């Protein structure tokens, strides 16, 4: 059997607030009820089998939705790799008078927040104010591309050389006999 609309509203409010009494107040007509009565009614709902099952379903769904999937990670890394600084800043050139004649200078302006697409805004790591003006740091595009390559298996196989300087695979240095050389024979392992 399905929950009543009020039981469903209670479950949703309980997940949001974490407080059964408050969830009861939000889902049911509790005006004029004593706090003790609300507490008892909320407690009864928490022991109702259907409500308990629904709360478990909602909790599982919330946990599943909050964990980043591989697909979402790939999408976020792709977004970082594809976003350009020009999605966030506007560049312009103007000519100014210099001591030796006209000089061209490049100026930039950060776009207003409504002008920056949400996907591009997500690639901004930090914006800090310095004595020279704002400093904008974006997530590393090359690093995102390298991480994508690793996750997708695009990198070629790496060769690792485990040979020693003489071409053998034997470790160089002291042997166990050298290590135990001063120990009487019957004490050696």
N, C-alpha and C positions, 0 to 999 in steps of 0.2 A: 504494500500500500504506500501511496505517496504521502508526503507531508502536507499539512494544511498550509495555506499561504502564510499564516502567522507563525507557524513552526519554522518555515523556510526563512522568513524574515528574522526570526530569533537566531537561527544558525548563522546567517550572514552578519548580523549585528554582533554576535558573540565572537566570530572570527575577527571582526574589525576592532572591537573594543577590548576583548579578552576578559570581559566582566559579565557574568551571567545575569546579574540583577539589572545592569544597565541595558543589556540586550533585551531582557524581558520588558523593560520600560519602553524601549523603542518599538518593539514588535506588537505589544498588547496595550490595551487601554488600562493604564496603571494609575491614572490620576485618582486621587482619593484613597489609594491603597496604602496600607502601612508598610514601611520598609521591611519589617519582618515577614509579612505576607508575600511581598515581592521576592524576597530571598528564598522562601519555601517553594513558591511556584517556579522560579528559575532553576532551583535545585531539582525539582521534579522533572522539568524538561530535560535536564542534563542526564537523567537516568532513564529517560524514554529510549527504548531500543532503536526506533526509527530515527530519532534525533541524533543519537550517538553514531549511527551508521552514516548519516548525512554529514555530520561534523568531520568524521574521518575522511569521507570522500572529498570534502572541501579542503581539508588540510593537505591531503595528498595532491590535489590539483594545484594548490598554492605553492607547494614545495616544487612540484614538477615545473610549473611556470617560472619559478624564480631561478632555476638552475639553467645556466646557459648551455644550449645544445651545441654540438659540433657545427651544425649548419649556421646557427646564429653567430658563432665565433668566426667562421669563414666570411660571413656577410660583413661583420664589423671590421675585420682585417681588410677586406676588399674595399670597404668605404674609406678607411684610412689611406690605403694605397692609392686610391683614385681621386681623392679630394686635393684640390690645388689651393695654394695660398690666395689665388685670385677669387676663389669662392668666398673669401672672408674679407679681403682687402681690395681697395681700388687704387690703382697707380696712375699718376698723371705726370706730365713734364711741363715745366714752365721756364721761361727765360727771365733771368734777373740780371741786373747790372753788376758786374764785377769790377775789380780794380783795373783789370786789363781788357775790359770789354764785356760783352754779354756772355753769360754762363747759363747753361741749361742745367736745371736741377730736377731731380725726381722727387715727387712728394707722394705720400700714401695716406690713405684714410681707411680706418676700419669701418666696414659697412654697419649700418644700424642693425640691431638685432632682428628686426622684422625682414630685413633684406637678406639675411644669411639663412640659407636653407637649413632645416633642422638636422639633416644628415651631415652637412658641413660643420655645423656648430658642435656636433658630437666628436669631431676630430681635434678640437681645441683642447690642449692639455692644460694651459694656464694663460692668464692675462694678468700681468703685474705692472704697476706704475713705477717707473724709474725716474731719475732726475732728468733724463733725456726724453721722456715721454713713455707711452705704453710699450711693453714688451709682450709679444704674442708668441707662445710656444705651442706648436702642434705636435701630435703624436708622430713618431718616426715612420715616414712612408717606406723607406728602404727596409727598415726592420719589419714592417708589416708584410712586405712582399717576401722577405726571407722566411718569415713564419708561415705564410701561406704555402710557400714552396715546400717547407718541411711537412706541413700537415697534409698536403696533397701528394707527397711522394715525388715531386718534380726534380729533386736533386739527384745528380748522378751518384753512383756508388762511390764511396770513399775507400782508398787503399791505405791500409795502415801497415807499416813496416815494423815487424817485431824481431828482426834479426839484430845481432850484436855487431860490433865493429869488425869482427873477423868473419862475418857472414854466417856464423852458426846461430842457433837459437838458444845457446847455452848462456846462462847468466855468468857474468864475470865478477870476480871478487873472491872472497874466502869460501872455501868449501866447508862442509860440516866437519871434515877431518881437521881442517885448519882451526876451526872454532873449538873442537873438543880435543885438540892436540895435547894439551897439558893435563888431560884427565886420564887416570889409569884405565886400561882396556876394559876391566870388568864394570866400570861405571858408565861406559858409553852406552847410549840407547841402542 
